[in-house]
């Protein structure tokens, strides 16, 4: 092992030039982005739904009531109303299809943020809806043609939004209706209190401070906060939309449209870290086994900024060759982690483990390691797989490949 480390050290010496490390606070792509999107889009959905309901008399953010009305109108023989309900459902479906096309194309191209294009499409649809409200006479009932195309635009935008956040969250989060959100909130609240009760009876008993910290970092607590925030955001949007349509009917949809464009700009503006495969070792005289892959997480060279977001590490891990058994991720270019980055790295560790891979972190300082543990990754971090430099990480990777640890259980 000493000889192996010496060989690796010699190979890496030409690349060990000191550089000015950027001051980066890595922000998680998974939970943070999903929570921000879900809360923001729930506000937009509640706002749009109430404006469409007041202006056009039809809900647009969910399809349950419209589907029920379609069945009623068919039985009653009210064919014009039935066709209109069918049209609203079809526009919601069309929005979901547009979202799927844009999101899937983003996945296939390896785009940094797959929801920029769907969000932009939604903003354009709501802008057209806002233009329609601005052109109509507020003191006169809208014509049937105006109701059709205004409702269609809003419904398509809501279908697009719901499909986008559903895809990003892998079916976990919905934002345009609250039935599933409220159901999940009730179910997980009970689970959380059962877990809290079990922790209070643990031996030795936890102190109040330790129990509070354990509850705060528990995954269920974070999800409960997200679900409650979605419900509150939707209701807040409905309240604001009611005030806007009552006092400023022609400009009622301007705030959510501007807000959507703002979050799109924020996503484009903040740079994202790059993942670069290492090609240095063969030229340095050390050939690594085929089962080991080494990658560096580095700042975006084309865009400056003290704050960088983590890329979608889970998607990146999915695309690695099946032959990769030991994965080394070099974090030496990062100086800080926030709590959400810890959760992202924790999720990456669990995904690698589920695929039979061993994940090692290289270039991690003691402060970063403690931040990961404090952020909720203590239960999955193996201190032996967290190395202060790349040389030790590669040596550890070779040892794991040659002598795989026995699986627990």
C-alpha positions in Angstrom: 0.0 0.0 0.0 2.9 2.4 0.8 4.4 1.7 -2.6 1.1 2.2 -4.3 0.6 5.6 -2.6 4.1 6.6 -3.5 3.5 5.8 -7.2 0.2 7.7 -7.2 1.9 10.7 -5.5 4.6 10.8 -8.2 2.0 10.6 -10.9 -0.1 13.4 -9.4 2.9 15.8 -8.6 2.7 17.7 -12.0 -1.0 18.4 -11.3 -0.5 19.5 -7.6 0.1 23.2 -8.4 -1.6 25.4 -5.9 -4.5 27.5 -7.2 -6.8 30.0 -5.6 -9.7 27.9 -4.6 -13.1 29.6 -5.1 -15.2 30.3 -2.1 -18.2 28.1 -3.0 -21.3 27.3 -1.0 -22.7 24.3 -2.8 -26.4 24.3 -3.0 -28.3 21.0 -3.5 -30.1 20.4 -6.7 -32.5 17.9 -5.3 -34.4 18.9 -2.1 -33.7 22.6 -2.2 -34.6 23.1 -5.8 -37.7 20.9 -5.5 -38.9 22.8 -2.4 -38.3 26.2 -3.9 -40.1 25.2 -7.1 -43.0 23.5 -5.3 -43.6 26.4 -3.0 -43.3 29.0 -5.7 -45.4 27.2 -8.2 -48.1 26.4 -5.6 -48.4 30.1 -5.1 -48.7 30.7 -8.9 -51.3 27.9 -9.2 -53.5 29.2 -6.4 -53.3 32.7 -7.9 -54.1 31.6 -11.4 -56.9 29.3 -10.4 -58.8 31.9 -8.5 -58.3 34.5 -11.2 -59.6 32.1 -13.9 -62.5 31.1 -11.6 -63.6 34.7 -11.0 -63.0 35.9 -14.6 -64.2 32.9 -16.5 -66.2 30.8 -14.0 -64.1 27.7 -14.4 -61.3 26.2 -12.2 -58.1 25.4 -14.1 -55.5 24.1 -11.7 -57.1 20.7 -11.2 -59.4 18.5 -13.3 -61.5 16.6 -10.7 -64.3 19.1 -10.7 -64.2 19.6 -14.4 -64.3 15.8 -15.1 -67.3 15.6 -12.7 -69.1 18.4 -14.6 -68.3 16.7 -17.9 -70.1 13.5 -16.7 -73.1 15.5 -15.4 -73.4 17.6 -18.6 -73.4 14.4 -20.8 -76.1 12.8 -18.7 -78.2 16.0 -18.8 -77.7 16.4 -22.5 -76.0 19.8 -22.2 -73.7 19.2 -25.1 -72.1 22.7 -25.4 -71.2 22.7 -21.7 -69.9 19.1 -22.1 -67.7 20.1 -25.1 -66.3 23.0 -23.1 -65.4 20.8 -20.1 -63.8 18.3 -22.5 -61.8 21.2 -24.0 -60.6 22.3 -20.6 -59.5 18.8 -19.8 -57.8 18.5 -23.2 -55.8 21.7 -22.7 -54.6 20.5 -19.3 -53.5 17.2 -20.9 -51.8 19.2 -23.7 -49.8 21.2 -21.1 -48.7 18.0 -19.5 -47.5 16.7 -22.9 -45.6 19.9 -23.6 -43.9 19.6 -20.2 -42.9 16.0 -20.9 -41.4 16.9 -24.2 -39.4 19.8 -22.9 -38.3 17.9 -19.8 -37.3 14.8 -21.6 -35.3 16.7 -24.2 -33.5 18.5 -21.3 -32.7 15.1 -19.7 -31.4 13.7 -23.0 -29.2 16.8 -23.8 -27.8 16.8 -20.2 -29.1 20.3 -19.5 -28.0 21.9 -16.3 -31.6 22.7 -15.3 -34.4 20.7 -17.0 -37.2 22.9 -15.7 -36.1 26.2 -17.3 -37.8 25.5 -20.6 -41.1 24.2 -19.1 -41.1 27.2 -16.7 -40.5 29.6 -19.6 -43.3 28.0 -21.6 -45.6 28.4 -18.6 -44.7 32.0 -18.2 -45.5 32.6 -21.9 -48.9 31.0 -21.5 -49.7 33.0 -18.4 -48.5 36.1 -20.2 -51.0 35.4 -23.0 -53.7 34.8 -20.3 -52.7 38.2 -18.7 -53.0 39.9 -22.1 -56.4 38.5 -22.6 -57.5 39.9 -19.2 -56.1 43.2 -20.1 -58.0 43.4 -23.4 -61.4 42.4 -22.1 -63.8 44.9 -20.6 -64.0 44.3 -16.8 -67.5 45.7 -16.4 -69.0 43.4 -19.1 -69.2 39.6 -19.1 -66.7 38.1 -21.4 -67.8 36.6 -24.7 -68.0 32.8 -25.1 -64.9 32.9 -27.4 -62.9 34.9 -24.8 -63.9 32.4 -22.1 -62.8 29.5 -24.2 -59.3 30.8 -25.1 -58.7 32.4 -21.7 -59.6 29.2 -19.8 -57.7 27.1 -22.3 -54.5 29.1 -21.8 -54.8 28.9 -18.0 -55.6 25.2 -18.0 -52.7 24.4 -20.3 -50.3 26.4 -18.1 -51.5 24.5 -15.0 -51.1 21.1 -16.8 -47.6 22.1 -17.8 -46.7 23.2 -14.3 -48.1 20.1 -12.6 -46.3 17.7 -15.0 -43.0 19.6 -14.6 -42.8 19.5 -10.8 -44.1 15.9 -10.8 -41.3 14.8 -13.1 -38.6 16.7 -11.2 -39.7 15.3 -7.8 -40.2 11.8 -9.2 -43.9 11.9 -8.5 -43.6 13.0 -4.9 -44.9 16.6 -5.1 -47.9 18.1 -6.7 -48.5 21.9 -6.8 -51.8 22.6 -8.7 -54.1 20.7 -6.3 -54.0 19.9 -2.6 -55.8 16.6 -2.3 -52.7 14.5 -2.4 -50.6 17.0 -0.5 -53.1 17.1 2.4 -53.3 13.3 2.4 -49.5 13.0 2.5 -49.3 15.6 5.2 -51.8 13.7 7.5 -50.1 10.3 6.9 -46.5 11.6 7.5 -47.6 13.6 10.5 -48.7 10.4 12.2 -45.5 8.6 11.2 -43.4 11.5 12.5 -45.1 11.5 15.9 -44.6 7.8 16.2 -40.9 8.2 15.4 -40.7 11.0 18.0 -42.4 8.9 20.6 -39.9 6.0 20.0 -37.0 8.4 20.2 -38.2 9.7 23.6 -38.2 6.2 24.9 -34.7 5.4 23.7 -32.1 4.3 26.1 -30.3 6.3 27.3 -33.0 9.0 26.9 -32.1 11.9 24.7 -31.8 15.4 26.1 -34.4 17.9 24.9 -31.7 19.7 22.8 -30.5 16.4 21.2 -34.1 15.4 20.5 -34.9 18.7 18.9 -31.9 18.5 16.7 -32.7 14.9 15.7 -36.3 15.9 14.8 -35.1 18.9 12.8 -32.7 16.9 10.7 -35.1 13.9 10.2 -36.2 13.5 6.5 -39.9 13.3 7.6 -39.7 16.7 9.3 -38.3 18.3 6.2 -41.0 16.8 4.1 -43.7 17.9 6.5 -42.4 21.4 6.3 -42.5 21.2 2.5 -46.0 19.9 2.4 -47.3 22.5 4.8 -45.6 25.2 2.9 -47.2 24.1 -0.4 -50.7 24.3 1.2 -50.0 27.7 2.7 -48.5 28.9 -0.6 -51.5 27.8 -2.6 -53.9 29.5 -0.2 -51.8 32.7 -0.1 -51.9 32.8 -3.9 -55.6 32.4 -4.0 -56.0 35.3 -1.5 -53.7 37.5 -3.5 -55.4 36.6 -6.7 -58.8 37.5 -5.3 -57.5 40.9 -4.2 -55.8 41.5 -7.6 -58.8 40.6 -9.7 -61.1 42.7 -7.5 -59.0 45.9 -7.5 -56.8 45.6 -10.6 -58.7 43.3 -13.0 -56.8 44.2 -16.1 -53.4 43.7 -14.5 -54.3 40.8 -12.2 -51.9 38.3 -13.8 -48.9 40.5 -14.1 -47.4 39.6 -10.7 -47.2 35.8 -11.2 -45.8 36.2 -14.8 -43.1 38.6 -13.6 -42.3 36.2 -10.7 -41.9 33.3 -13.1 -39.5 35.2 -15.3 -37.6 36.2 -12.2 -37.0 32.7 -10.9 -36.0 31.6 -14.4 -33.4 34.4 -14.5 -32.2 33.4 -11.0 -31.7 29.8 -12.2 -29.8 30.9 -15.2 -27.8 33.5 -13.4 -26.4 31.3 -10.5 -23.6 29.1 -11.9 -23.5 25.4 -11.4 -20.5 23.2 -10.6 -19.1 21.1 -13.4 -18.3 17.4 -13.0 -15.1 16.5 -14.9 -13.8 13.1 -15.5 -10.1 12.7 -14.6 -7.8 11.8 -17.4 -4.5 12.5 -15.6 -3.5 9.1 -14.3 -2.7 7.2 -17.4 -0.4 10.0 -18.7 1.3 10.1 -15.2 2.3 6.4 -15.4 -0.4 4.9 -13.1 -3.1 2.9 -14.8 -6.2 2.6 -12.6 -8.3 -0.5 -12.9 -11.3 -0.3 -15.1 -13.7 -0.5 -12.2 -12.6 2.8 -10.7 -13.8 6.2 -11.9 -12.5 9.5 -10.7 -14.3 12.8 -11.1 -13.7 16.3 -10.0 -16.4 18.7 -8.9 -15.3 22.1 -10.0 -16.7 25.6 -10.4 -18.0 26.8 -13.7 -15.1 28.3 -15.7 -17.4 30.3 -18.0 -19.4 32.0 -15.2 -18.1 33.7 -12.1 -19.8 33.7 -8.8 -19.0 32.9 -5.2 -22.1 30.7 -4.9 -22.4 27.6 -7.0 -25.1 25.0 -7.2 -24.5 21.3 -7.2 -25.6 19.6 -10.4 -28.0 16.8 -10.5 -25.7 14.2 -9.0 -28.3 11.5 -9.0 -28.9 11.8 -12.7 -25.1 11.9 -13.3 -24.6 8.7 -11.2 -27.3 7.0 -13.2 -25.4 7.6 -16.5 -22.1 6.1 -15.3 -21.1 2.8 -17.0 -22.3 -0.3 -15.2 -18.7 -1.5 -14.9 -17.9 1.3 -12.5 -17.7 -0.3 -9.1 -15.8 2.3 -7.1 -16.5 6.0 -7.6 -14.2 8.7 -6.3 -15.6 12.3 -6.2 -13.0 15.0 -5.7 -14.4 17.9 -3.7 -11.1 19.8 -3.2 -12.3 22.8 -5.3 -15.2 23.4 -2.8 -14.6 25.4 0.4 -18.0 25.1 2.1 -21.2 23.0 2.1 -24.6 24.2 3.1 -27.1 21.8 4.8 -28.9 21.1 1.6 -25.6 20.1 -0.1 -25.2 17.5 2.6 -28.6 16.0 1.8 -27.7 15.9 -1.9 -24.4 14.0 -1.2 -26.3 11.8 1.2 -28.8 10.9 -1.5 -25.9 10.3 -3.9 -24.3 7.9 -1.4 -27.5 5.9 -1.0 -28.1 5.7 -4.8 -24.5 4.4 -5.3 -25.0 1.9 -2.6 -28.3 0.7 -4.1 -26.4 0.1 -7.4 -23.7 -1.9 -5.7 -21.1 0.9 -6.0 -18.7 2.3 -3.4 -18.6 6.1 -3.2 -15.5 7.8 -1.8 -15.1 11.5 -1.2 -11.6 13.1 -1.8 -10.3 16.5 -0.8 -12.7 16.9 2.1 -11.6 18.9 5.1 -12.6 18.3 8.7 -15.0 21.2 8.6 -16.7 19.9 5.5 -17.0 16.4 7.0 -18.5 17.8 10.2 -20.9 19.9 8.1 -22.1 16.8 6.2 -22.7 15.0 9.5 -24.5 17.9 11.0 -26.6 18.2 7.8 -28.1 14.7 8.2 -25.5 12.5 6.5 -24.1 11.0 9.6 -26.0 7.7 9.2 -24.4 6.9 5.8 -20.9 8.4 6.0 -18.1 5.9 6.5 -15.1 7.8 7.9 -12.9 5.3 6.0 -14.4 6.5 2.7 -13.8 10.2 3.4 -10.2 11.1 2.5 -8.4 14.5 2.9 -6.6 14.1 -0.4 -7.0 12.4 -3.8 -4.0 10.2 -3.4 -5.4 8.4 -0.3 -8.8 8.2 -2.0 -7.4 6.4 -5.0 -5.4 4.1 -2.8 -8.5 3.3 -0.8 -10.5 2.7 -4.1 -8.0 0.2 -5.3 -8.1 -1.6 -2.0 -11.9 -1.8 -2.1 -11.9 -3.0 -5.6 -9.4 -5.8 -4.8 -11.0 -6.7 -1.4 -14.6 -5.6 -1.4 -16.1 -5.1 2.1 -18.6 -7.7 3.1 -22.2 -6.5 2.8 -24.1 -6.1 6.1 -26.9 -8.6 6.6 
